[in-house]
């Protein structure tokens, strides 16, 4: 990583990262986790602009900033902002940049993060733009895989559930394509991984398989990444009802998986993973949520130029 390579940089899409840059962020996250610095971002201000609901991402960004000595301001719903009065996203960003050093933003419209980055003179961190990308979650996911499996290269990764609307799997597939991953995309026909991502994997000659039944491939997997069916993205409520309970993982799965399989989930879950799996050594989704703090600490420190 070149000196100063992240200072002032927007974090919009995982496609903007090279393999070496992904590994560099994970390295910094590990260093910060081992050696916390409570004054690293003293006198810096993060603005969190969440035009869509969030728990883990918003809270972990807040915790990350405060643990490094910085301050946080913002909103968790657009109803409390001037957006309700008709203010454009462009104007909101131009206004907020007067008060903050970095902005973390979630918005329901695809491409909104890129627009915000064009408007802003300070770094914009995309915390999810519609069903498009969620790059910071992807870095958390990579960090979790690296910690729990001891490596990133050469793994067999299953992605299960709503692969059509699930932005976390879109970003993660792109990121893992740097690491000779074999993918198993497990979903109903109507919720398959979008063609643009499949085409990208084909171009890179990445191995993948698309199936409907988990147990057809479950014994192959090193990692199983589960997603909920994205109710808020479905244009038709009837279609959502049709697929919401399509997969339900419980202890009946255990005889059909490797002993060291790790089950991940970006959370929240809404029934697709039974709590009875929580106490098994396979479940790492709460650890995954906790890993959001060191990873987001690393990103904030890097874009603010406090770590080079």
C-alpha positions in Angstrom: 0.0 0.0 0.0 1.4 3.4 -1.0 1.8 5.9 1.8 -1.3 8.0 2.1 -3.2 5.7 -0.3 -6.5 5.9 1.7 -6.4 9.4 3.1 -9.5 11.4 1.8 -10.7 8.3 -0.1 -14.4 7.5 -0.6 -15.4 3.9 0.3 -18.2 3.3 -2.2 -17.9 -0.1 -3.9 -15.8 -3.2 -3.2 -14.9 -3.1 -6.8 -12.7 0.0 -6.0 -10.3 -2.2 -3.9 -7.5 -4.3 -5.2 -6.6 -7.6 -3.5 -3.6 -5.9 -1.8 -5.8 -3.1 -0.5 -8.4 -5.5 0.9 -5.6 -7.3 2.8 -4.1 -4.0 4.0 -7.4 -2.9 5.6 -7.7 -6.3 7.3 -4.1 -6.0 8.5 -4.8 -2.5 10.0 -8.0 -3.9 11.7 -6.0 -6.7 13.3 -3.4 -4.2 14.6 -6.1 -1.8 16.0 -7.9 -4.8 17.6 -4.7 -5.9 19.3 -3.5 -2.4 20.2 -6.4 0.1 20.7 -5.6 3.8 20.6 -8.4 5.8 22.3 -7.0 9.1 21.1 -6.3 8.3 17.5 -9.3 10.3 16.1 -9.6 12.9 18.8 -11.3 16.1 17.6 -12.6 14.3 14.4 -16.3 14.2 13.8 -18.2 11.4 12.0 -21.7 12.2 10.6 -24.0 9.1 10.2 -26.7 9.7 7.7 -29.1 6.8 7.6 -32.0 7.2 5.3 -32.9 3.5 5.9 -33.0 1.5 9.1 -29.8 0.1 10.5 -28.7 -1.4 13.8 -25.3 -3.1 13.5 -23.8 -0.8 10.9 -24.8 2.5 12.5 -24.0 1.4 16.0 -20.6 -0.2 15.1 -19.6 3.0 13.2 -20.6 5.0 16.3 -18.7 2.6 18.6 -15.7 2.6 16.3 -15.5 6.4 16.2 -16.0 6.9 19.9 -13.5 4.2 20.8 -10.9 6.1 18.8 -11.7 9.3 20.6 -13.8 10.9 17.9 -17.3 12.3 18.0 -20.5 11.3 16.2 -23.5 13.2 15.0 -26.3 12.4 12.5 -29.7 10.8 12.2 -31.1 7.3 12.0 -34.2 8.1 10.1 -34.8 10.7 7.3 -38.0 11.8 9.1 -36.0 13.9 11.6 -33.9 15.6 8.9 -34.6 18.4 6.3 -35.1 15.6 3.7 -38.7 15.6 5.1 -39.0 19.2 3.9 -37.8 18.3 0.4 -34.1 18.9 0.7 -32.1 17.0 -2.0 -29.4 14.5 -1.2 -26.9 16.7 -2.8 -27.8 19.7 -0.6 -27.9 17.5 2.5 -24.3 16.3 1.8 -23.1 19.9 1.0 -24.5 21.1 4.3 -23.3 18.2 6.5 -19.7 18.4 5.2 -19.5 21.8 6.8 -19.8 20.1 10.2 -18.0 16.8 9.9 -14.7 15.2 8.8 -16.2 12.0 7.3 -19.8 10.8 6.4 -21.1 7.2 6.8 -24.4 7.0 4.7 -27.1 4.4 4.0 -29.7 5.2 1.4 -32.4 3.1 -0.3 -31.5 4.2 -3.9 -28.8 2.5 -5.9 -26.0 4.9 -6.9 -26.8 7.3 -4.1 -23.4 6.8 -2.4 -21.6 7.6 -5.6 -23.7 10.8 -6.0 -22.9 11.8 -2.4 -19.2 11.3 -3.1 -19.5 13.6 -6.1 -21.1 16.3 -3.9 -18.7 16.0 -0.9 -15.2 17.2 -0.4 -14.8 14.9 2.6 -14.8 11.1 2.5 -18.1 9.3 2.0 -18.4 5.7 3.3 -21.2 3.7 1.7 -23.2 1.8 4.3 -25.5 0.3 1.8 -27.2 1.8 -1.3 -30.4 -0.1 -2.1 -29.6 -3.6 -3.3 -26.3 -2.6 -4.8 -23.3 -2.6 -2.5 -22.3 -2.7 1.2 -18.5 -2.5 1.1 -17.8 -2.1 4.8 -19.9 -5.2 5.6 -17.8 -7.1 3.0 -14.6 -6.1 4.8 -16.2 -7.3 8.1 -17.1 -10.6 6.4 -13.5 -11.0 5.0 -12.1 -10.3 8.4 -14.4 -12.9 10.0 -13.5 -15.5 7.4 -9.8 -14.8 7.9 -10.1 -15.1 11.7 -12.3 -18.2 11.8 -10.8 -20.1 8.9 -7.2 -18.9 9.2 -7.1 -18.0 5.5 -9.0 -16.5 2.6 -7.5 -18.3 -0.3 -9.0 -21.5 -1.9 -12.2 -21.8 0.2 -15.5 -23.2 -0.8 -18.2 -20.7 0.1 -21.9 -21.2 -0.1 -24.2 -18.2 -0.3 -27.8 -19.0 0.7 -31.1 -17.2 0.5 -32.0 -13.9 -1.2 -29.1 -13.6 -3.6 -31.1 -11.3 -5.9 -31.7 -8.4 -3.5 -29.0 -9.2 -0.9 -26.3 -6.5 -1.3 -24.0 -8.2 1.2 -23.6 -11.3 -1.1 -23.1 -9.1 -4.1 -20.2 -7.3 -2.6 -18.7 -10.4 -0.9 -18.7 -12.4 -4.2 -16.7 -9.6 -5.9 -14.2 -9.5 -3.0 -13.8 -13.3 -2.7 -13.2 -13.5 -6.4 -9.6 -12.3 -5.6 -8.9 -15.4 -3.5 -9.5 -18.4 -5.8 -12.9 -19.1 -4.1 -15.3 -21.8 -5.3 -18.8 -20.5 -5.0 -22.1 -22.3 -4.4 -25.1 -20.1 -4.9 -28.1 -21.6 -3.1 -31.4 -19.9 -3.7 -34.9 -20.3 -5.2 -35.0 -19.7 -9.0 -36.6 -16.3 -8.5 -33.9 -15.1 -6.1 -30.8 -16.1 -8.0 -27.6 -14.2 -8.0 -28.0 -11.4 -10.6 -26.5 -12.1 -14.1 -24.0 -9.2 -13.9 -22.2 -10.9 -10.9 -22.3 -14.3 -12.5 -20.9 -12.8 -15.7 -18.1 -11.2 -13.8 -17.1 -14.5 -12.1 -17.2 -16.2 -15.5 -14.8 -13.5 -16.9 -12.4 -14.2 -14.1 -12.8 -18.0 -14.6 -14.0 -18.4 -11.0 -15.7 -21.7 -10.3 -19.4 -21.5 -9.2 -22.5 -23.7 -9.1 -26.1 -22.6 -8.7 -28.5 -24.9 -6.8 -31.8 -24.8 -5.0 -31.2 -27.5 -2.4 -28.6 -26.8 0.3 -28.0 -30.5 1.1 -26.8 -31.2 -2.4 -23.7 -29.1 -1.7 -23.5 -28.7 2.0 -20.7 -31.3 2.6 -18.5 -29.3 0.2 -18.6 -26.0 2.1 -16.0 -24.3 4.3 -18.2 -21.3 4.9 -22.0 -20.9 4.6 -23.1 -17.3 4.3 -26.9 -17.0 5.0 -29.1 -14.1 4.1 -32.6 -13.2 5.0 -35.2 -12.7 2.3 -35.2 -8.9 1.8 -38.9 -7.9 2.4 -38.2 -4.2 1.9 -36.8 -4.8 -1.7 -39.7 -7.0 -3.0 -42.0 -5.1 -5.3 -44.8 -7.6 -4.7 -45.7 -8.6 -1.1 -47.3 -11.9 -2.4 -43.9 -12.9 -3.8 -42.2 -12.1 -0.5 -44.7 -14.3 1.4 -43.9 -17.1 -1.1 -40.2 -17.1 -0.4 -39.7 -15.8 3.2 -39.5 -19.3 4.8 -37.9 -21.1 1.9 -34.8 -22.0 4.0 -34.8 -22.7 7.7 -31.5 -24.0 9.1 -31.6 -26.0 12.3 -29.7 -28.9 13.9 -31.0 -31.3 11.3 -28.3 -29.8 9.0 -25.4 -30.9 11.2 -24.9 -34.4 9.8 -24.6 -32.9 6.3 -21.8 -30.4 6.9 -18.1 -30.4 7.6 -17.0 -30.4 11.2 -15.3 -27.0 10.7 -18.0 -25.3 8.6 -18.5 -21.7 9.7 -22.0 -20.3 9.4 -22.2 -16.5 8.8 -25.1 -14.0 8.6 -25.0 -10.2 8.2 -28.0 -10.1 10.5 -30.8 -9.4 11.3 -32.2 -12.9 10.9 -35.9 -13.4 10.6 -36.3 -17.2 10.9 -33.8 -18.6 8.4 -31.4 -19.7 11.2 -32.8 -21.4 14.3 -31.4 -20.2 17.7 -30.5 -23.8 18.4 -27.5 -23.4 16.1 -26.2 -20.4 18.1 -24.3 -22.5 20.6 -22.7 -24.8 18.0 -19.0 -24.1 17.0 -20.4 -23.5 13.5 -22.2 -20.2 14.4 -20.0 -17.1 14.0 -22.6 -14.5 13.1 -22.5 -12.7 16.5 -18.7 -12.7 16.3 -19.1 -11.4 12.8 -21.2 -8.5 14.1 -18.5 -7.7 16.7 -15.8 -7.6 14.1 -17.6 -4.6 12.7 -15.8 -2.4 15.3 -12.1 -3.1 14.4 -12.8 -3.1 10.7 -14.7 0.2 10.8 -12.1 1.7 13.2 -9.5 0.8 10.5 -11.5 2.4 7.7 -12.1 5.6 9.7 -8.4 5.9 10.7 -7.3 5.3 7.1 -9.6 7.7 5.3 -8.9 10.4 7.9 -5.2 9.9 7.3 -4.3 8.9 10.9 -2.9 5.6 9.7 -1.0 5.3 6.4 
